[in-house]
Amino acid sequence: MSRTLKSYLYAALEKRHWKALMNIVLHCRYPLNFIQRYLFKKGIYPHKIYIRKNKSNIEINVYSWHDILTVNEIFFREDYYTPKDSSVIVDIGANIGISALYFLVQSNSRVFSYEPVPSNLEKLYKNIRPYAHRCEVYPVAISPGGGGMYFGTEPTGRYGGLGLDTGTVIEVKTISIEKELARILKKHGHIDVLKIDIESLELELLHALDDNILKKIRTIHVELNGELKFSNASFTALKRGTVYSLTNTLYSP
């Protein structure tokens, strides 16, 4: 992923990047070091990022420049903004736990995290360790129908996904999204945030949910590189970069 002068100029015009810069300065213990890593891909890894958020001192273990991108998107740009009164969050495509850590610190919630790649899981457990009592981790992938599927992996752990041809493939167990959300809803009655970032099949997951489930979800964050081909009369959509945030206007817990 290369960065050109043109890409920097476009970024400078976007409000979300100014928000990220302000949050880096306000909440990152070593803001200049983080900015240097982010902009110029400099630095030795593994590395620890220290953030102060909601009166909590957070330690994030990162393993490459690609993880720096994730920290910026989630903690500083807040692409998956979550209300502080959230109590139930579903994190599909948890990667190394940066999103789960954000959800756990942002609210006093119970987080359900799904990540099938063994090398990512090891890092995920390390990142969420201080909040592990509120995070249920499932070493599986979520799919439209469940069963076993092939999962493409790559060295960074950030860009793999179900059915992707990445050169390296593992077989993973999958759980049907409809059945899994129904299980969570049966116990908790609602879901405040459903986050989907799996590099493939995001739209298929959305379309697999019927109205009985959708009406009990407050917010859906879905990361897409293309157009959001999903419409539901109950949801309004706001786009932040590659993340679409769908808000349920008829939601009532």
C-alpha positions as CSV (number, residue, x, y, z in Angstrom):
1,M,0.0,0.0,0.0
2,S,1.8,3.1,-1.2
3,R,1.1,6.7,-0.2
4,T,1.5,9.4,-2.8
5,L,1.5,13.2,-2.5
6,K,-1.9,13.2,-4.1
7,S,-3.3,10.8,-1.4
8,Y,-1.9,13.0,1.3
9,L,-3.6,16.1,-0.2
10,Y,-6.9,14.3,-0.5
11,A,-6.6,13.1,3.1
12,A,-5.9,16.7,4.3
13,L,-9.3,17.8,3.0
14,E,-11.2,15.1,5.0
15,K,-12.6,16.0,8.4
16,R,-12.2,12.5,9.7
17,H,-8.4,12.7,9.4
18,W,-8.3,16.0,11.3
19,K,-10.4,14.3,14.0
20,A,-7.9,11.5,14.1
21,L,-5.0,13.9,14.4
22,M,-6.6,15.7,17.3
23,N,-7.3,12.5,19.1
24,I,-3.7,11.3,18.6
25,V,-2.4,14.5,20.2
26,L,-4.9,14.4,23.0
27,H,-4.9,10.7,23.9
28,C,-1.7,9.0,22.6
29,R,1.2,9.0,25.1
30,Y,3.8,9.4,22.3
31,P,1.9,11.2,19.5
32,L,4.9,12.1,17.3
33,N,6.1,8.5,17.4
34,F,2.7,7.2,16.3
35,I,2.4,9.8,13.5
36,Q,5.9,9.0,12.2
37,R,5.0,5.3,12.2
38,Y,1.6,6.0,10.5
39,L,2.9,8.3,7.8
40,F,6.3,6.9,7.0
41,K,6.1,3.2,7.9
42,K,9.0,3.6,10.3
43,G,9.7,1.7,13.5
44,I,10.5,-1.7,14.9
45,Y,7.8,-4.3,15.7
46,P,6.4,-5.7,17.9
47,H,5.6,-2.4,19.6
48,K,3.3,-1.0,22.3
49,I,0.9,1.9,21.8
50,Y,-0.2,3.7,25.0
51,I,-3.6,5.5,24.9
52,R,-5.5,7.3,27.6
53,K,-9.3,7.0,27.0
54,N,-12.3,7.3,29.3
55,K,-10.0,7.6,32.3
56,S,-8.3,4.2,31.4
57,N,-4.7,3.6,30.5
58,I,-4.7,1.3,27.5
59,E,-1.8,-0.7,26.2
60,I,-2.1,-2.0,22.6
61,N,0.3,-4.5,21.2
62,V,0.9,-4.0,17.5
63,Y,3.0,-6.2,15.2
64,S,3.3,-4.2,11.9
65,W,2.5,-0.9,10.2
66,H,-0.8,-2.4,9.2
67,D,-1.8,-2.7,12.8
68,I,-1.0,1.0,13.2
69,L,-3.5,1.7,10.5
70,T,-6.1,-0.3,12.5
71,V,-5.4,1.6,15.7
72,N,-5.8,4.9,13.9
73,E,-9.1,3.8,12.3
74,I,-10.6,2.5,15.5
75,F,-9.2,4.5,18.4
76,F,-8.4,7.9,16.8
77,R,-10.7,8.2,13.8
78,E,-13.4,6.2,15.6
79,D,-14.8,4.6,12.5
80,Y,-16.8,2.2,14.7
81,Y,-18.1,4.9,17.1
82,T,-19.9,3.3,20.0
83,P,-22.3,5.0,22.5
84,K,-21.1,4.7,26.1
85,D,-24.4,3.2,27.2
86,S,-23.9,0.1,25.0
87,S,-24.2,-3.2,26.8
88,V,-24.0,-5.9,24.1
89,I,-21.6,-5.7,21.1
90,V,-20.9,-8.3,18.4
91,D,-17.4,-8.0,16.8
92,I,-17.2,-10.1,13.6
93,G,-13.7,-10.1,12.2
94,A,-11.9,-9.3,15.4
95,N,-8.4,-9.6,14.0
96,I,-5.9,-9.0,16.8
97,G,-8.4,-7.5,19.2
98,I,-8.0,-3.8,18.6
99,S,-11.7,-3.3,17.8
100,A,-12.7,-5.5,20.8
101,L,-10.4,-3.4,23.1
102,Y,-12.0,-0.2,21.8
103,F,-15.5,-1.6,22.5
104,L,-14.6,-2.8,26.0
105,V,-13.0,0.6,27.0
106,Q,-15.7,2.7,25.3
107,S,-18.5,1.1,27.3
108,N,-19.2,-1.3,30.1
109,S,-20.4,-3.9,27.6
110,R,-20.2,-7.6,27.0
111,V,-18.4,-8.2,23.7
112,F,-18.7,-11.3,21.5
113,S,-15.6,-11.6,19.3
114,Y,-15.2,-13.9,16.3
115,E,-11.8,-14.6,14.8
116,P,-10.7,-17.9,13.1
117,V,-7.0,-17.3,12.3
118,P,-4.8,-18.9,15.1
119,S,-2.0,-16.3,14.8
120,N,-4.5,-13.5,15.2
121,L,-6.2,-15.2,18.2
122,E,-2.9,-15.3,20.1
123,K,-2.5,-11.6,19.7
124,L,-6.2,-10.9,20.4
125,Y,-6.1,-12.6,23.8
126,K,-3.0,-10.6,24.7
127,N,-4.6,-7.2,23.8
128,I,-7.9,-7.8,25.6
129,R,-6.4,-9.4,28.7
130,P,-7.3,-6.7,31.2
131,Y,-11.0,-6.9,30.1
132,A,-11.2,-10.6,29.3
133,H,-14.0,-11.1,31.8
134,R,-16.3,-9.1,29.6
135,C,-15.2,-10.5,26.2
136,E,-16.3,-13.9,24.9
137,V,-13.9,-15.0,22.1
138,Y,-14.9,-17.6,19.5
139,P,-12.2,-19.1,17.3
140,V,-14.6,-19.4,14.3
141,A,-15.6,-17.5,11.2
142,I,-19.1,-16.1,10.7
143,S,-20.7,-17.0,7.4
144,P,-24.2,-16.7,5.8
145,G,-24.9,-20.4,6.3
146,G,-22.3,-22.0,8.6
147,G,-20.3,-25.2,8.0
148,G,-16.7,-25.5,7.0
149,M,-15.0,-23.1,4.6
150,Y,-11.6,-22.2,3.3
151,F,-10.1,-19.0,4.6
152,G,-7.3,-17.1,2.8
153,T,-4.6,-15.8,5.1
154,E,-1.6,-13.5,4.6
155,P,1.3,-12.4,6.8
156,T,-0.2,-9.2,8.3
157,G,-3.4,-11.0,9.5
158,R,-5.4,-7.9,8.4
159,Y,-6.5,-8.7,4.9
160,G,-7.5,-12.4,4.9
161,G,-11.1,-13.7,4.5
162,L,-13.4,-16.5,3.6
163,G,-13.0,-17.6,0.1
164,L,-10.2,-15.2,-0.7
165,D,-7.2,-16.3,-2.8
166,T,-4.3,-15.0,-0.8
167,G,-1.8,-17.8,-1.6
168,T,-2.2,-19.4,1.8
169,V,-5.4,-21.2,2.7
170,I,-6.6,-22.8,5.9
171,E,-9.9,-24.6,6.6
172,V,-12.0,-23.0,9.3
173,K,-15.2,-23.8,11.1
174,T,-18.0,-21.3,10.4
175,I,-21.2,-20.4,12.3
176,S,-24.3,-19.1,10.7
177,I,-24.7,-15.4,11.4
178,E,-28.5,-15.7,11.8
179,K,-28.2,-18.6,14.3
180,E,-25.4,-16.9,16.3
181,L,-27.2,-13.5,16.6
182,A,-30.4,-15.3,17.5
183,R,-28.6,-17.1,20.3
184,I,-27.2,-13.8,21.7
185,L,-30.6,-12.1,21.4
186,K,-32.3,-14.9,23.2
187,K,-30.1,-14.3,26.2
188,H,-29.7,-10.5,26.1
189,G,-32.8,-9.3,24.1
190,H,-30.9,-6.7,22.0
191,I,-27.6,-5.9,20.3
192,D,-26.2,-2.3,20.6
193,V,-23.5,-2.7,18.0
194,L,-22.9,-5.3,15.3
195,K,-19.5,-4.7,13.6
196,I,-18.7,-6.6,10.4
197,D,-15.2,-6.5,8.9
198,I,-14.2,-9.7,7.2
199,E,-12.7,-8.6,3.9
200,S,-15.4,-10.7,2.0
201,L,-19.1,-11.6,2.3
202,E,-20.1,-8.5,4.3
203,L,-23.1,-7.9,2.2
204,E,-24.0,-11.6,2.2
205,L,-24.0,-11.5,6.0
206,L,-26.3,-8.5,6.0
207,H,-28.7,-10.1,3.6
208,A,-28.8,-13.3,5.7
209,L,-30.5,-11.4,8.6
210,D,-34.3,-11.3,8.7
211,D,-36.3,-8.4,10.1
212,N,-36.9,-10.2,13.4
213,I,-33.2,-10.0,14.1
214,L,-32.5,-6.6,12.4
215,K,-35.2,-4.8,14.5
216,K,-33.3,-5.7,17.7
217,I,-30.0,-4.3,16.5
218,R,-29.3,-0.6,17.4
219,T,-26.3,0.1,15.1
220,I,-24.5,-1.9,12.4
221,H,-20.9,-0.9,11.3
222,V,-19.9,-2.7,8.1
223,E,-16.6,-2.1,6.3
224,L,-16.9,-2.3,2.5
225,N,-14.5,-1.4,-0.3
226,G,-17.5,-1.0,-2.7
227,E,-21.1,0.2,-2.6
228,L,-23.5,-0.6,0.2
229,K,-26.1,-2.7,-1.7
230,F,-28.4,-3.1,1.3
231,S,-31.6,-1.2,2.1
232,N,-34.0,-1.5,4.9
233,A,-36.7,1.0,5.8
234,S,-35.7,1.0,9.5
235,F,-32.0,1.9,8.9
236,T,-30.3,5.1,7.8
237,A,-26.7,4.9,6.5
238,L,-23.7,7.2,7.2
239,K,-20.4,6.6,5.4
240,R,-17.1,7.2,7.1
241,G,-14.3,6.3,4.6
242,T,-14.9,2.6,3.9
243,V,-17.2,2.1,6.9
244,Y,-20.9,2.3,6.6
245,S,-22.7,2.9,9.9
246,L,-26.4,1.9,9.8
247,T,-28.6,3.3,12.5
248,N,-31.9,1.6,13.4
249,T,-34.4,4.5,13.5
250,L,-37.1,2.2,15.0
251,Y,-34.9,0.6,17.6
252,S,-36.5,0.2,21.0
253,P,-34.7,-2.1,23.5
